Amino acid sequence: MSTEATPRRTPPRLLRVRRIRQLSPQMRRITLAGEALAGFPVGSDGAHIKLMLPRAHQIEPVLPTLGPDGPIWPPADQRPITRTYTVSRYDEAAGELDVDFVLHGDDGPASSWALRAQLGDAIGVAGPGGPDRFMAGADWYLVVGDPSSLALVHAVLAALPADAQGQVLIEVPDEAEIQPLTAPPGVAVRWLSREGGHAGESTLLIDALRRLDWPDGKVSVTLAGENAQVVAMRDFLLKERGVPRQAMYAVPYWKDRHTEEAYHEERHRIMDELA
């Protein structure tokens, strides 16, 4: 995989909303800034971060401090609500960090926070971290995702060489969620709409994978999105296409009709299977 250095551990950063932009009916980009952003690792687009949200009775989150053995958390009634998200863009010169939120009402604290966010609102950010997003030097690149992983897809495509060859498959809930996407000339992009159906029951992506003409040479796979789909596609690529585990980033970001709390342990078990 790629050879980016692991960022040194730093305390969580308290940042504030600088700008809000609606990218699509269900996608909102929130730009964060603040003095604490200094030193955020360059080249982190597409990497995982932990967002730390204030509780209902708080204006600002109470962030953990960093001790010799890891984070030291505040008492339970003060502890921030944490969610895993992806860096959409980090601009060191501008001192800005973009995070894209899929809006699904008040079903989750992160979506609820993003719906109500105002300029100046505070949020904590820890990280970045996570596995390498693609294998550099591959002969062919396969990138598969959905709205939850569009930031990852953008980051991978921006990092590919100009002569890269490959395929991008992205499933969206409906055509209104299709967004501009720039890829090298040799990388074909296909959008698949499930027309309002449930993501956990969709087979659009796995069906499209099965129909792909499989190339010779080294293949790099970047695969992220809904749990059931990621597991099905991961197993197909491992068992039917013989893709080596070390050539695959396969991370389930969410589970249809499940909260992050209910899904947390299952998500990490699936990630451990690829370690």
Contacts in CASP RR format, 6 or more apart in sequence:
PFRMAT RR
TARGET T0000
AUTHOR 0000-0000-0000
METHOD contacts of the structure
MODEL  1
MSTEATPRRTPPRLLRVRRIRQLSPQMRRITLAGEALAGFPVGSDGAHIK
LMLPRAHQIEPVLPTLGPDGPIWPPADQRPITRTYTVSRYDEAAGELDVD
FVLHGDDGPASSWALRAQLGDAIGVAGPGGPDRFMAGADWYLVVGDPSSL
ALVHAVLAALPADAQGQVLIEVPDEAEIQPLTAPPGVAVRWLSREGGHAG
ESTLLIDALRRLDWPDGKVSVTLAGENAQVVAMRDFLLKERGVPRQAMYA
VPYWKDRHTEEAYHEERHRIMDELA
1 131 0 8 1.000
1 132 0 8 1.000
1 134 0 8 1.000
1 135 0 8 1.000
1 136 0 8 1.000
1 246 0 8 1.000
1 247 0 8 1.000
1 249 0 8 1.000
2 132 0 8 1.000
2 133 0 8 1.000
2 134 0 8 1.000
2 135 0 8 1.000
2 136 0 8 1.000
2 159 0 8 1.000
3 136 0 8 1.000
4 43 0 8 1.000
4 132 0 8 1.000
6 129 0 8 1.000
7 41 0 8 1.000
7 44 0 8 1.000
7 127 0 8 1.000
7 128 0 8 1.000
7 129 0 8 1.000
9 66 0 8 1.000
9 70 0 8 1.000
10 39 0 8 1.000
10 66 0 8 1.000
10 127 0 8 1.000
11 63 0 8 1.000
11 64 0 8 1.000
11 65 0 8 1.000
11 66 0 8 1.000
12 50 0 8 1.000
12 52 0 8 1.000
12 63 0 8 1.000
12 64 0 8 1.000
12 66 0 8 1.000
12 71 0 8 1.000
12 124 0 8 1.000
12 125 0 8 1.000
12 126 0 8 1.000
12 127 0 8 1.000
13 34 0 8 1.000
13 36 0 8 1.000
13 37 0 8 1.000
13 40 0 8 1.000
13 124 0 8 1.000
13 125 0 8 1.000
13 126 0 8 1.000
14 36 0 8 1.000
14 60 0 8 1.000
14 61 0 8 1.000
14 63 0 8 1.000
14 122 0 8 1.000
14 123 0 8 1.000
14 124 0 8 1.000
15 32 0 8 1.000
15 33 0 8 1.000
15 34 0 8 1.000
15 36 0 8 1.000
15 37 0 8 1.000
15 97 0 8 1.000
15 122 0 8 1.000
15 123 0 8 1.000
15 124 0 8 1.000
15 125 0 8 1.000
16 32 0 8 1.000
16 33 0 8 1.000
16 34 0 8 1.000
16 120 0 8 1.000
16 121 0 8 1.000
16 122 0 8 1.000
16 123 0 8 1.000
17 30 0 8 1.000
17 31 0 8 1.000
17 32 0 8 1.000
17 117 0 8 1.000
17 118 0 8 1.000
17 119 0 8 1.000
17 120 0 8 1.000
17 121 0 8 1.000
17 123 0 8 1.000
18 31 0 8 1.000
18 32 0 8 1.000
18 33 0 8 1.000
18 34 0 8 1.000
18 96 0 8 1.000
18 119 0 8 1.000
18 120 0 8 1.000
19 30 0 8 1.000
19 31 0 8 1.000
19 96 0 8 1.000
19 119 0 8 1.000
20 28 0 8 1.000
20 29 0 8 1.000
20 30 0 8 1.000
20 31 0 8 1.000
20 117 0 8 1.000
20 119 0 8 1.000
21 28 0 8 1.000
21 29 0 8 1.000
21 31 0 8 1.000
22 28 0 8 1.000
22 29 0 8 1.000
23 29 0 8 1.000
23 100 0 8 1.000
23 179 0 8 1.000
24 147 0 8 1.000
24 176 0 8 1.000
24 177 0 8 1.000
24 178 0 8 1.000
24 179 0 8 1.000
25 176 0 8 1.000
25 177 0 8 1.000
26 102 0 8 1.000
26 103 0 8 1.000
26 104 0 8 1.000
26 147 0 8 1.000
26 173 0 8 1.000
26 176 0 8 1.000
26 177 0 8 1.000
27 100 0 8 1.000
27 101 0 8 1.000
27 102 0 8 1.000
27 103 0 8 1.000
27 147 0 8 1.000
27 150 0 8 1.000
27 177 0 8 1.000
27 179 0 8 1.000
28 100 0 8 1.000
28 101 0 8 1.000
28 103 0 8 1.000
28 114 0 8 1.000
28 115 0 8 1.000
29 88 0 8 1.000
29 98 0 8 1.000
29 99 0 8 1.000
29 100 0 8 1.000
29 101 0 8 1.000
30 98 0 8 1.000
30 99 0 8 1.000
30 100 0 8 1.000
30 101 0 8 1.000
30 114 0 8 1.000
30 117 0 8 1.000
31 96 0 8 1.000
31 97 0 8 1.000
31 98 0 8 1.000
32 96 0 8 1.000
32 97 0 8 1.000
32 98 0 8 1.000
32 99 0 8 1.000
32 123 0 8 1.000
32 125 0 8 1.000
33 94 0 8 1.000
33 95 0 8 1.000
33 96 0 8 1.000
33 97 0 8 1.000
34 95 0 8 1.000
37 95 0 8 1.000
37 96 0 8 1.000
37 97 0 8 1.000
38 95 0 8 1.000
39 92 0 8 1.000
40 90 0 8 1.000
40 92 0 8 1.000
40 97 0 8 1.000
40 128 0 8 1.000
41 90 0 8 1.000
41 128 0 8 1.000
42 90 0 8 1.000
42 92 0 8 1.000
43 90 0 8 1.000
44 87 0 8 1.000
44 90 0 8 1.000
44 128 0 8 1.000
44 129 0 8 1.000
45 87 0 8 1.000
45 88 0 8 1.000
45 89 0 8 1.000
45 90 0 8 1.000
45 151 0 8 1.000
45 154 0 8 1.000
45 155 0 8 1.000
45 158 0 8 1.000
45 159 0 8 1.000
46 86 0 8 1.000
46 87 0 8 1.000
46 88 0 8 1.000
46 133 0 8 1.000
46 151 0 8 1.000
46 152 0 8 1.000
46 154 0 8 1.000
46 155 0 8 1.000
46 156 0 8 1.000
47 86 0 8 1.000
47 87 0 8 1.000
47 127 0 8 1.000
47 128 0 8 1.000
47 129 0 8 1.000
47 130 0 8 1.000
47 133 0 8 1.000
47 155 0 8 1.000
48 84 0 8 1.000
48 85 0 8 1.000
48 86 0 8 1.000
48 87 0 8 1.000
48 127 0 8 1.000
48 128 0 8 1.000
48 129 0 8 1.000
48 130 0 8 1.000
49 84 0 8 1.000
49 85 0 8 1.000
49 86 0 8 1.000
49 87 0 8 1.000
49 99 0 8 1.000
49 125 0 8 1.000
49 126 0 8 1.000
49 127 0 8 1.000
49 128 0 8 1.000
49 129 0 8 1.000
50 82 0 8 1.000
50 83 0 8 1.000
50 84 0 8 1.000
50 85 0 8 1.000
50 125 0 8 1.000
50 126 0 8 1.000
50 127 0 8 1.000
51 82 0 8 1.000
51 83 0 8 1.000
51 84 0 8 1.000
51 85 0 8 1.000
51 99 0 8 1.000
51 110 0 8 1.000
51 123 0 8 1.000
51 124 0 8 1.000
51 125 0 8 1.000
52 61 0 8 1.000
52 63 0 8 1.000
52 80 0 8 1.000
52 81 0 8 1.000
52 82 0 8 1.000
52 123 0 8 1.000
52 124 0 8 1.000
52 125 0 8 1.000
52 126 0 8 1.000
53 61 0 8 1.000
53 80 0 8 1.000
53 81 0 8 1.000
53 82 0 8 1.000
53 83 0 8 1.000
53 109 0 8 1.000
53 110 0 8 1.000
53 113 0 8 1.000
53 123 0 8 1.000
53 124 0 8 1.000
54 60 0 8 1.000
54 61 0 8 1.000
54 80 0 8 1.000
54 81 0 8 1.000
54 122 0 8 1.000
54 123 0 8 1.000
55 61 0 8 1.000
55 77 0 8 1.000
55 78 0 8 1.000
55 79 0 8 1.000
55 80 0 8 1.000
55 81 0 8 1.000
58 78 0 8 1.000
59 122 0 8 1.000
60 122 0 8 1.000
61 80 0 8 1.000
61 81 0 8 1.000
61 122 0 8 1.000
61 123 0 8 1.000
61 124 0 8 1.000
62 74 0 8 1.000
62 78 0 8 1.000
62 79 0 8 1.000
62 80 0 8 1.000
63 74 0 8 1.000
63 80 0 8 1.000
63 124 0 8 1.000
64 71 0 8 1.000
64 72 0 8 1.000
64 73 0 8 1.000
64 74 0 8 1.000
64 79 0 8 1.000
64 80 0 8 1.000
65 71 0 8 1.000
65 72 0 8 1.000
66 72 0 8 1.000
71 126 0 8 1.000
73 79 0 8 1.000
74 80 0 8 1.000
80 124 0 8 1.000
81 109 0 8 1.000
82 126 0 8 1.000
83 109 0 8 1.000
83 110 0 8 1.000
83 260 0 8 1.000
84 253 0 8 1.000
84 260 0 8 1.000
85 99 0 8 1.000
85 101 0 8 1.000
85 110 0 8 1.000
86 99 0 8 1.000
86 100 0 8 1.000
86 149 0 8 1.000
86 151 0 8 1.000
86 152 0 8 1.000
86 253 0 8 1.000
87 97 0 8 1.000
87 98 0 8 1.000
87 99 0 8 1.000
87 128 0 8 1.000
87 151 0 8 1.000
87 155 0 8 1.000
88 98 0 8 1.000
88 99 0 8 1.000
88 100 0 8 1.000
88 151 0 8 1.000
88 154 0 8 1.000
89 96 0 8 1.000
89 97 0 8 1.000
89 98 0 8 1.000
89 151 0 8 1.000
90 96 0 8 1.000
90 97 0 8 1.000
90 98 0 8 1.000
91 97 0 8 1.000
91 98 0 8 1.000
97 125 0 8 1.000
99 151 0 8 1.000
100 150 0 8 1.000
100 151 0 8 1.000
101 110 0 8 1.000
101 111 0 8 1.000
101 114 0 8 1.000
102 111 0 8 1.000
102 147 0 8 1.000
102 148 0 8 1.000
103 111 0 8 1.000
103 114 0 8 1.000
103 115 0 8 1.000
104 111 0 8 1.000
105 111 0 8 1.000
105 112 0 8 1.000
105 115 0 8 1.000
106 112 0 8 1.000
106 115 0 8 1.000
107 259 0 8 1.000
108 259 0 8 1.000
108 260 0 8 1.000
113 123 0 8 1.000
131 249 0 8 1.000
131 251 0 8 1.000
132 249 0 8 1.000
133 152 0 8 1.000
133 155 0 8 1.000
133 156 0 8 1.000
133 159 0 8 1.000
133 222 0 8 1.000
133 249 0 8 1.000
134 141 0 8 1.000
134 143 0 8 1.000
134 156 0 8 1.000
134 159 0 8 1.000
134 160 0 8 1.000
134 220 0 8 1.000
134 222 0 8 1.000
134 249 0 8 1.000
135 218 0 8 1.000
135 220 0 8 1.000
135 246 0 8 1.000
135 247 0 8 1.000
136 220 0 8 1.000
137 161 0 8 1.000
137 218 0 8 1.000
137 220 0 8 1.000
138 218 0 8 1.000
138 219 0 8 1.000
138 220 0 8 1.000
138 247 0 8 1.000
139 165 0 8 1.000
139 215 0 8 1.000
139 216 0 8 1.000
139 217 0 8 1.000
139 218 0 8 1.000
139 219 0 8 1.000
140 165 0 8 1.000
140 166 0 8 1.000
140 215 0 8 1.000
140 217 0 8 1.000
140 218 0 8 1.000
140 219 0 8 1.000
140 220 0 8 1.000
141 156 0 8 1.000
141 160 0 8 1.000
141 164 0 8 1.000
141 165 0 8 1.000
141 166 0 8 1.000
141 167 0 8 1.000
141 187 0 8 1.000
141 219 0 8 1.000
141 220 0 8 1.000
141 222 0 8 1.000
142 166 0 8 1.000
142 167 0 8 1.000
142 169 0 8 1.000
142 212 0 8 1.000
142 219 0 8 1.000
142 220 0 8 1.000
142 221 0 8 1.000
142 222 0 8 1.000
142 223 0 8 1.000
143 153 0 8 1.000
143 156 0 8 1.000
143 157 0 8 1.000
143 166 0 8 1.000
143 167 0 8 1.000
143 168 0 8 1.000
143 169 0 8 1.000
143 187 0 8 1.000
143 221 0 8 1.000
143 222 0 8 1.000
143 223 0 8 1.000
144 168 0 8 1.000
144 169 0 8 1.000
144 170 0 8 1.000
144 205 0 8 1.000
144 209 0 8 1.000
144 221 0 8 1.000
144 222 0 8 1.000
144 223 0 8 1.000
144 224 0 8 1.000
144 233 0 8 1.000
145 152 0 8 1.000
145 153 0 8 1.000
145 169 0 8 1.000
145 170 0 8 1.000
145 171 0 8 1.000
145 205 0 8 1.000
145 223 0 8 1.000
145 224 0 8 1.000
145 225 0 8 1.000
146 170 0 8 1.000
146 171 0 8 1.000
146 172 0 8 1.000
146 199 0 8 1.000
146 225 0 8 1.000
146 226 0 8 1.000
146 229 0 8 1.000
147 172 0 8 1.000
147 173 0 8 1.000
147 177 0 8 1.000
148 224 0 8 1.000
148 225 0 8 1.000
148 226 0 8 1.000
148 253 0 8 1.000
148 254 0 8 1.000
149 224 0 8 1.000
149 225 0 8 1.000
149 253 0 8 1.000
150 170 0 8 1.000
150 179 0 8 1.000
150 181 0 8 1.000
152 222 0 8 1.000
152 224 0 8 1.000
153 168 0 8 1.000
153 170 0 8 1.000
153 181 0 8 1.000
153 222 0 8 1.000
154 181 0 8 1.000
154 182 0 8 1.000
156 222 0 8 1.000
157 168 0 8 1.000
157 181 0 8 1.000
157 182 0 8 1.000
157 183 0 8 1.000
157 184 0 8 1.000
157 187 0 8 1.000
158 182 0 8 1.000
160 183 0 8 1.000
160 184 0 8 1.000
160 187 0 8 1.000
161 184 0 8 1.000
162 184 0 8 1.000
162 185 0 8 1.000
163 184 0 8 1.000
163 186 0 8 1.000
164 184 0 8 1.000
164 186 0 8 1.000
164 187 0 8 1.000
165 186 0 8 1.000
165 187 0 8 1.000
165 215 0 8 1.000
166 186 0 8 1.000
166 187 0 8 1.000
166 188 0 8 1.000
167 187 0 8 1.000
167 188 0 8 1.000
167 190 0 8 1.000
167 212 0 8 1.000
168 181 0 8 1.000
168 183 0 8 1.000
168 187 0 8 1.000
168 188 0 8 1.000
168 189 0 8 1.000
168 190 0 8 1.000
169 190 0 8 1.000
169 192 0 8 1.000
169 205 0 8 1.000
169 208 0 8 1.000
169 209 0 8 1.000
170 181 0 8 1.000
170 189 0 8 1.000
170 190 0 8 1.000
170 191 0 8 1.000
170 192 0 8 1.000
171 191 0 8 1.000
171 192 0 8 1.000
171 193 0 8 1.000
171 194 0 8 1.000
171 199 0 8 1.000
171 202 0 8 1.000
171 204 0 8 1.000
171 205 0 8 1.000
171 229 0 8 1.000
172 178 0 8 1.000
172 191 0 8 1.000
172 192 0 8 1.000
172 193 0 8 1.000
172 194 0 8 1.000
173 193 0 8 1.000
173 194 0 8 1.000
173 196 0 8 1.000
173 197 0 8 1.000
173 199 0 8 1.000
174 193 0 8 1.000
174 194 0 8 1.000
174 195 0 8 1.000
174 196 0 8 1.000
175 191 0 8 1.000
175 193 0 8 1.000
178 191 0 8 1.000
178 193 0 8 1.000
181 189 0 8 1.000
183 189 0 8 1.000
190 208 0 8 1.000
192 204 0 8 1.000
192 205 0 8 1.000
192 208 0 8 1.000
194 202 0 8 1.000
194 204 0 8 1.000
198 256 0 8 1.000
198 257 0 8 1.000
199 226 0 8 1.000
199 228 0 8 1.000
199 229 0 8 1.000
199 256 0 8 1.000
200 226 0 8 1.000
200 227 0 8 1.000
200 228 0 8 1.000
200 229 0 8 1.000
200 255 0 8 1.000
200 256 0 8 1.000
200 257 0 8 1.000
201 228 0 8 1.000
201 256 0 8 1.000
202 226 0 8 1.000
202 229 0 8 1.000
205 229 0 8 1.000
205 233 0 8 1.000
206 229 0 8 1.000
206 232 0 8 1.000
206 233 0 8 1.000
206 236 0 8 1.000
209 233 0 8 1.000
209 236 0 8 1.000
209 237 0 8 1.000
210 236 0 8 1.000
214 241 0 8 1.000
218 247 0 8 1.000
219 241 0 8 1.000
219 243 0 8 1.000
219 247 0 8 1.000
220 247 0 8 1.000
220 248 0 8 1.000
221 237 0 8 1.000
221 243 0 8 1.000
221 247 0 8 1.000
221 248 0 8 1.000
221 249 0 8 1.000
221 250 0 8 1.000
222 249 0 8 1.000
223 230 0 8 1.000
223 233 0 8 1.000
223 234 0 8 1.000
223 237 0 8 1.000
223 248 0 8 1.000
223 249 0 8 1.000
223 250 0 8 1.000
223 251 0 8 1.000
224 230 0 8 1.000
224 249 0 8 1.000
224 250 0 8 1.000
224 251 0 8 1.000
224 252 0 8 1.000
224 253 0 8 1.000
225 251 0 8 1.000
225 252 0 8 1.000
225 253 0 8 1.000
225 254 0 8 1.000
226 252 0 8 1.000
226 253 0 8 1.000
226 254 0 8 1.000
226 255 0 8 1.000
226 256 0 8 1.000
227 252 0 8 1.000
227 254 0 8 1.000
227 255 0 8 1.000
227 256 0 8 1.000
227 258 0 8 1.000
227 263 0 8 1.000
227 266 0 8 1.000
227 267 0 8 1.000
227 270 0 8 1.000
228 255 0 8 1.000
228 256 0 8 1.000
230 250 0 8 1.000
230 251 0 8 1.000
230 252 0 8 1.000
230 253 0 8 1.000
230 270 0 8 1.000
231 252 0 8 1.000
231 270 0 8 1.000
233 250 0 8 1.000
234 248 0 8 1.000
234 250 0 8 1.000
234 274 0 8 1.000
237 243 0 8 1.000
237 248 0 8 1.000
237 250 0 8 1.000
238 245 0 8 1.000
238 248 0 8 1.000
245 274 0 8 1.000
248 274 0 8 1.000
250 274 0 8 1.000
251 271 0 8 1.000
252 267 0 8 1.000
252 270 0 8 1.000
252 271 0 8 1.000
254 260 0 8 1.000
254 263 0 8 1.000
255 262 0 8 1.000
255 263 0 8 1.000
255 266 0 8 1.000
255 267 0 8 1.000
END
